């Protein structure tokens, strides 16, 4: 399914208001042929902690609590704190 830009701009604020970031996982392919952004961090909406993609604790996050971030700034901007084990961002 391809999500158009106008539709994406309608879905994203809705997801943010509802507290669900699930629609970010269906970001459209870029129109200039570049690949989609890779998920760099995985957060848990229950604990408000984010992890690197290879952290052992990201495996125990329930699917309904899973939040995907594409940058460190995005995770910190959403008021998530870095995991004390994997230390994303070098903290």
N, C-alpha and C positions, 0 to 999 in steps of 0.2 A: 504494500500500500504506500503510495506516495503522498506525503502531506505537503500541500502548497504553502507558500510563505504567509498569505493572509490567514489561512486556517491555523498555522503554527502560532501566529501572533494572538489569535483568539484562545487557543488551547493553553498556552503557557501561563498567562495570567490566571486563568481559571484553575489550573493545577496548583499554582502557588497559593491562591486563596484557599483552596480546599486542603492544602497540606500534603498533596500527593505530587510527587515528581515523576510519576510513571510515564507521562507523555514525553519527557525529554529523551527517553530511550528510542523514540521513533523519529529522531531528527532526520530531515530529508537529505538525500545526497546533495552535495553542493552542485550548483548549476554550472560552475566553471570546470567541472571534471575532477576536482580534487577529492580525495577520500574524506569520509566523515571523520569527525573528531573522535579520538579514542578516549574511553573512560579511563581516568587516571586515579580516581579515588572513589571509594565506596563508603557511604555513610549509613548510619542507623538512626532513623527518626525517633526511636524510643529513647536512646541514650544521648543523642546529639553528638556522637563521636564519629569521625571519619578515619578510614584506613587506606593504606596502599592496596593495590589490587592483588598483591601476593601475601598480605598479612594473614596469619592463621585465624584471627578473630573475625574477619569478614565472612568466613564460611558459615558462621553460626547466626548471621543476621537473617531473620525471617523475611521471606520475599515481600510481604506487605510493608515491611519497615525499611526496605532497601532503597537508598537514594544514590544516584550516580552523579558524580561531579567530573567536569572536564578540565578543571584547573584548581590550583590551591586557593586562589583568590575567590573563586566561586564558593568553595566549601566554607572558607572563613567568613565570607560575606553572608552566608546563610546561618551564621552563628553556631556552626559546628566546631568542636575542638578536636585537635589532632590526637590520635591514639598514642598512649604512652609507651606502647610496645614497639610498633613499627615506625613511629616518629615521622609521619609524612611531612615533607617540606623541610626536613632537617632540624626540627625543634628538639 
